[in-house]
Amino acid sequence: MIRICYVVDAPFLGGAEMYISRLACALDGRRFSASLLMKAGGGDPQLGAWAARLRADGIAVFEAPMRLPFHPGDAAGVWRHFESHAPHIVHVNVPGPYDGQMGLVLPIARASGARTVVTEHLPMVTPLWKRAAVKRLAYRSLDLAVTMTRSNAKFLCEWQGAPASRVRVVPNGVARSFGADPVTGRSRRWELGLRDHNVVVGYVGNILPHKGLRRLIEAVSRSAHRDVFYLLVVGSGPDEPACRQLALDRGLSDRIKFLGWQSYDEAEQILGACDLLALPSSIEGLPYVVLEAMASRLPVLAGRVYGIPEVVDDGVTGILVDPGSVEEIAAGLDRLAGDSALRAAMGGAGRARFERDFTLERQAGRMEQLYESLLHGGADREASA
């Protein structure tokens, strides 16, 4: 039995944390035992609920102070955890290069005798020089760096200092069953007061400036089809008040429903109620919601940035736009709104691509191979950068 300890220090629940929970629960329980070490004292209630769900799924969850490097004494607590539980592999989750402190967990894990893996989600974000220096030093204790796209792999090597020979690209995955029940989604559409003649646009994610919800609202207001659009917003965040005000200013308050944070099952139903997904974000690794939309047979309108073009085939499974251009976003919305046959064709192509390349089962199988190769050697030599 291979013991794997996942490590996170997230201040709030996001896609990077969902990556860990989904992967940990998808591993073959006959060969792998997964646990989670998370930062003590997190104030986000959603993180607490997330940890509770992991415990309910049989994943042991532990907490320890992780205020490195500003509180060096915290290293002792992390060390004691690794010494006590003796994981074979410590897999550190790094949402972005600003989180260089998490790199310091790697030498602690290596000193305890574990092999070390890191997943980098946003290596394209320019690091601050002090944290970059800390991370480059810590990455000398790195056995394997995993990221989701070829674009990410390039930044991971050139900007974050990961050795190219230790980088692997393993795309994120979503359970094959996601989006397979269209009846529930159609029922949810009627519950929300939406009808067949409406074109329902879904936005799912934290409401942050770089995610582009403000630009999406502006684009809807300029669309030639604004009178048939409804926008369902699933999520919350610091940019929500500005987005609500913009909707009011543009006369769209009755056409935009802010639904707040929703559970995984509820988000699946809401996506099933939509006609397309829009995510005009300027910074993305490989967002789960894009894969979930493809699984739900929805065309995807997304920013032409970083690894997104590796997932969304422009003109086939969706439409790619300059995420900073309200005009391009509006044009993409108009093209999809005015052609239901195109939406259906793109949605079908997206589901086929999802089943081929982006299932959770495929991701977990690849990660299992990588974990076993670390311990037994020789099974995986392919560099992805």
C-alpha positions in Angstrom: 0.0 0.0 0.0 1.5 3.3 -1.1 0.8 6.1 1.4 0.4 9.6 -0.1 0.0 12.7 1.9 -1.4 15.7 0.1 -0.5 19.2 1.4 -2.5 22.4 1.0 -2.4 25.8 2.7 -5.3 27.4 0.9 -7.0 30.6 2.4 -10.2 29.8 0.4 -11.7 27.0 -1.6 -10.9 27.0 -5.3 -10.1 24.8 -8.2 -6.7 23.9 -6.8 -8.3 22.4 -3.7 -10.9 20.5 -5.8 -8.0 19.0 -7.7 -6.6 17.4 -4.6 -9.9 16.1 -3.2 -11.0 14.6 -6.5 -7.7 13.0 -7.2 -7.4 11.6 -3.6 -10.8 10.0 -3.8 -10.3 8.6 -7.3 -7.1 6.6 -6.5 -7.3 2.8 -6.4 -7.9 2.1 -2.7 -6.4 -1.3 -3.0 -3.0 0.1 -3.8 -3.0 3.7 -2.4 -3.9 5.3 0.9 -4.4 9.0 0.8 -4.4 11.6 3.6 -4.5 15.4 3.7 -2.4 17.9 5.7 -3.9 21.4 5.6 -3.1 24.7 7.1 -4.5 25.2 10.6 -6.7 28.2 11.4 -8.3 28.7 7.9 -11.3 31.0 8.2 -13.2 30.1 5.1 -16.3 28.0 6.1 -16.3 26.4 2.6 -12.8 25.0 3.3 -14.1 23.5 6.5 -17.0 21.9 4.7 -14.6 20.6 2.0 -12.4 18.9 4.6 -15.5 17.4 6.2 -16.6 15.9 2.9 -13.1 14.4 2.5 -13.3 12.8 5.9 -16.7 11.4 5.0 -15.1 9.9 1.9 -12.5 8.1 4.0 -9.6 10.5 3.6 -7.8 11.3 6.9 -7.5 15.0 7.3 -4.9 16.7 9.6 -4.1 20.3 10.4 -0.8 22.0 11.3 0.4 25.6 11.3 2.1 26.3 8.0 3.2 30.0 8.2 6.5 29.4 6.5 9.0 31.0 6.1 7.8 33.7 8.5 7.4 31.4 11.4 10.3 28.9 11.1 9.0 27.0 14.2 6.1 25.7 12.1 8.5 23.5 10.2 8.8 21.3 13.3 5.1 20.6 13.3 5.1 19.6 9.7 8.2 17.4 10.3 6.5 15.7 13.2 3.5 14.9 11.1 5.6 13.3 8.4 7.7 11.4 10.9 4.6 10.1 12.7 2.6 9.1 9.6 5.5 8.1 7.3 4.0 8.8 3.9 5.9 7.3 1.0 5.0 10.3 -1.1 4.3 13.9 -0.1 2.3 15.7 -2.8 2.2 19.5 -2.4 -0.5 21.6 -4.0 0.7 25.0 -5.2 -2.1 27.2 -6.6 0.4 29.8 -7.9 4.0 31.0 -7.7 3.0 33.6 -5.1 2.7 30.7 -2.7 6.5 30.0 -2.6 6.2 29.2 1.1 4.7 25.9 0.2 7.9 24.9 -1.6 9.5 24.8 1.8 7.4 21.7 2.7 9.4 19.8 0.0 12.8 19.7 1.8 11.0 18.9 5.1 9.3 15.9 3.4 12.5 14.8 1.7 14.3 14.9 5.1 11.6 12.6 6.5 12.3 10.0 3.9 9.4 10.7 1.5 9.5 11.2 -2.2 8.2 14.6 -3.3 5.7 15.8 -5.9 4.3 19.2 -6.5 1.3 20.3 -8.7 1.6 23.9 -10.0 -1.7 25.4 -11.2 -0.7 28.9 -12.3 3.0 29.0 -13.1 2.4 31.8 -15.6 1.9 34.3 -12.8 5.1 36.3 -12.4 6.7 35.4 -9.0 8.0 38.0 -6.6 11.8 37.6 -6.5 12.1 36.7 -2.8 9.5 34.0 -3.0 10.9 32.8 -6.4 14.3 32.4 -4.7 12.8 30.4 -1.9 11.0 28.2 -4.3 14.0 27.6 -6.6 16.0 26.6 -3.5 13.2 24.3 -2.3 12.7 22.7 -5.7 16.2 21.1 -5.3 14.3 18.6 -3.2 11.7 18.0 -5.9 11.2 14.5 -7.5 8.3 15.4 -9.8 6.4 18.5 -10.9 3.0 18.0 -12.4 0.9 20.5 -14.3 -2.1 20.4 -16.5 -1.1 21.8 -19.9 1.9 22.1 -22.2 1.7 25.9 -21.8 1.9 25.5 -18.1 4.9 23.2 -18.4 6.9 25.9 -20.3 6.3 28.5 -17.6 6.9 26.0 -14.8 10.4 25.4 -16.1 11.3 28.9 -17.3 9.7 31.0 -14.6 9.4 28.7 -11.5 12.7 26.8 -11.9 11.4 23.3 -12.1 13.9 21.0 -13.8 12.5 20.1 -17.3 13.4 16.4 -16.8 11.1 16.2 -13.8 8.0 17.9 -15.3 5.0 15.9 -16.4 1.7 17.1 -18.0 -1.3 15.4 -16.6 -4.6 17.1 -17.6 -7.3 17.6 -15.0 -10.3 15.2 -15.1 -13.9 15.1 -14.2 -16.0 12.0 -13.4 -17.3 10.4 -16.6 -20.8 10.4 -15.1 -20.8 14.2 -14.9 -23.5 15.8 -17.1 -24.8 12.4 -18.3 -28.4 13.1 -17.0 -30.0 15.9 -19.1 -33.4 15.5 -17.6 -32.4 16.9 -14.2 -30.8 19.9 -15.8 -34.0 20.6 -17.9 -36.1 20.4 -14.7 -33.7 22.8 -12.9 -34.1 25.2 -15.8 -37.9 25.4 -15.3 -37.4 25.7 -11.6 -35.3 28.8 -12.2 -38.1 30.3 -14.3 -36.3 29.9 -17.7 -37.9 28.6 -20.8 -36.8 27.0 -24.1 -36.7 30.3 -26.0 -34.2 31.8 -23.5 -30.5 31.4 -24.2 -29.0 30.7 -20.8 -25.3 31.5 -20.2 -23.5 29.9 -17.2 -20.7 31.4 -15.3 -19.2 29.2 -12.6 -16.2 30.2 -10.4 -14.9 32.6 -7.8 -15.8 36.2 -8.7 -12.4 37.8 -9.1 -11.4 40.6 -11.4 -9.3 38.4 -13.6 -12.1 35.9 -14.1 -13.9 38.5 -16.4 -17.4 38.5 -15.1 -17.6 42.2 -15.4 -16.6 42.0 -19.0 -19.1 39.3 -19.6 -21.9 41.4 -18.2 -20.8 44.3 -20.3 -20.8 42.0 -23.4 -24.3 40.8 -22.7 -25.5 44.4 -22.4 -24.1 45.1 -25.9 -25.3 41.9 -27.5 -27.8 41.9 -30.3 -29.5 39.1 -28.4 -29.6 40.7 -25.0 -33.3 40.3 -24.8 -33.1 36.5 -24.9 -30.1 36.1 -22.7 -30.1 35.0 -19.1 -26.9 34.8 -17.1 -26.6 32.3 -14.2 -23.7 33.2 -11.9 -22.6 30.4 -9.6 -19.9 31.5 -7.1 -18.9 34.4 -4.9 -16.0 36.6 -4.3 -14.7 40.2 -3.8 -15.7 41.4 -7.2 -19.3 40.4 -6.8 -20.6 43.9 -5.5 -19.1 45.6 -8.6 -20.7 43.0 -10.9 -24.1 43.4 -9.3 -23.8 47.2 -9.6 -22.8 46.9 -13.3 -25.8 44.6 -13.9 -28.0 47.3 -12.4 -26.4 50.1 -14.3 -26.8 48.2 -17.6 -30.5 47.4 -17.0 -29.8 43.6 -16.7 -30.8 43.0 -13.1 -33.8 40.9 -14.2 -31.6 38.9 -16.5 -28.8 37.9 -14.2 -29.3 35.6 -11.3 -26.5 35.6 -8.7 -26.9 32.1 -7.2 -23.9 32.2 -4.8 -21.8 29.2 -3.9 -23.3 25.9 -4.8 -22.5 22.3 -4.0 -20.9 20.1 -6.7 -24.2 18.4 -7.4 -26.1 21.6 -7.6 -23.6 23.2 -9.9 -23.9 20.1 -12.2 -27.7 20.7 -12.3 -27.3 24.4 -13.0 -24.9 23.7 -15.9 -27.5 21.2 -17.2 -29.9 24.1 -17.3 -27.6 26.3 -19.4 -27.1 26.6 -23.2 -23.4 27.6 -23.0 -20.6 28.3 -20.6 -18.8 31.6 -20.6 -15.4 32.1 -18.9 -13.6 35.1 -20.3 -10.8 34.8 -17.8 -7.4 36.3 -18.4 -5.5 33.8 -16.2 -6.3 30.1 -16.2 -4.5 26.8 -15.9 -7.1 24.1 -16.8 -10.3 25.1 -15.1 -12.6 22.3 -14.0 -15.7 24.2 -15.1 -14.6 24.1 -18.8 -14.3 20.3 -18.5 -17.6 20.1 -16.7 -19.3 22.2 -19.4 -17.9 19.9 -22.1 -19.1 16.9 -20.1 -22.5 18.6 -20.0 -22.5 19.0 -23.8 -22.2 22.8 -23.6 -20.2 24.9 -26.0 -17.6 26.9 -24.2 -16.8 30.6 -24.8 -13.4 31.2 -23.1 -10.3 33.4 -23.2 -7.7 32.6 -25.8 -5.0 32.4 -23.1 -2.3 29.9 -21.9 -3.5 26.3 -21.9 -7.2 27.0 -22.8 -6.6 26.5 -26.6 -5.3 23.0 -25.8 -8.7 22.1 -24.4 -11.2 24.2 -26.3 -11.0 23.6 -30.0 -12.0 27.0 -31.5 -14.9 26.6 -33.8 -15.4 22.9 -32.9 -16.1 22.7 -29.2 -16.4 26.3 -28.5 -15.3 29.9 -29.3 -12.1 31.5 -28.1 -11.9 35.2 -27.7 -9.5 37.9 -26.4 -10.7 38.0 -22.8 -9.9 41.7 -22.6 -12.2 42.6 -25.5 -15.8 43.1 -24.7 -16.5 43.4 -28.4 -15.1 39.9 -29.1 -17.0 38.4 -26.2 -20.2 40.0 -27.4 -19.6 38.7 -30.9 -19.0 35.2 -29.6 -22.2 35.3 -27.6 -24.2 36.5 -30.6 -22.8 33.8 -32.8 -23.9 31.1 -30.3 -27.2 32.7 -29.4 -28.3 32.9 -33.0 -27.6 29.3 -33.9 -29.0 26.4 -31.8 -27.7 23.8 -34.3 -24.2 25.2 -33.8 -24.5 25.0 -30.0 -25.7 21.4 -30.3 -22.8 20.4 -32.6 -20.2 22.1 -30.4 -21.7 20.5 -27.3 -21.6 17.0 -28.8 -18.0 17.5 -30.0 -17.1 18.7 -26.5 -18.6 15.6 -24.8 -16.6 13.4 -27.2 -13.4 15.2 -26.5 -14.1 15.0 -22.8 -14.6 11.3 -22.8 -11.4 10.8 -24.8 -9.0 13.1 -22.9 -10.4 14.6 -19.7 -12.1 12.0 -17.5 -11.1 11.7 -13.8 -10.5 8.0 -14.4 -7.9 8.8 -17.0 -6.2 11.4 -14.8 -6.1 9.1 -11.7 -4.7 6.3 -13.8 -1.9 8.5 -15.0 -1.1 9.8 -11.6 -1.0 6.3 -10.2 1.6 5.4 -12.8 3.7 8.4 -11.8 3.5 7.6 -8.1 4.5 4.0 -8.6 7.3 5.0 -10.9 8.7 7.2 -8.2 8.9 4.4 -5.7 9.8 1.5 -8.0 11.7 3.4 -10.7 12.0 3.2 -14.5 8.3 3.2 -15.3 8.0 6.8 -16.5 10.8 8.7 -18.2 8.9 11.1 -20.5 9.6 14.8 -19.9 6.7 17.0 -20.9 8.4 20.4 -21.0 
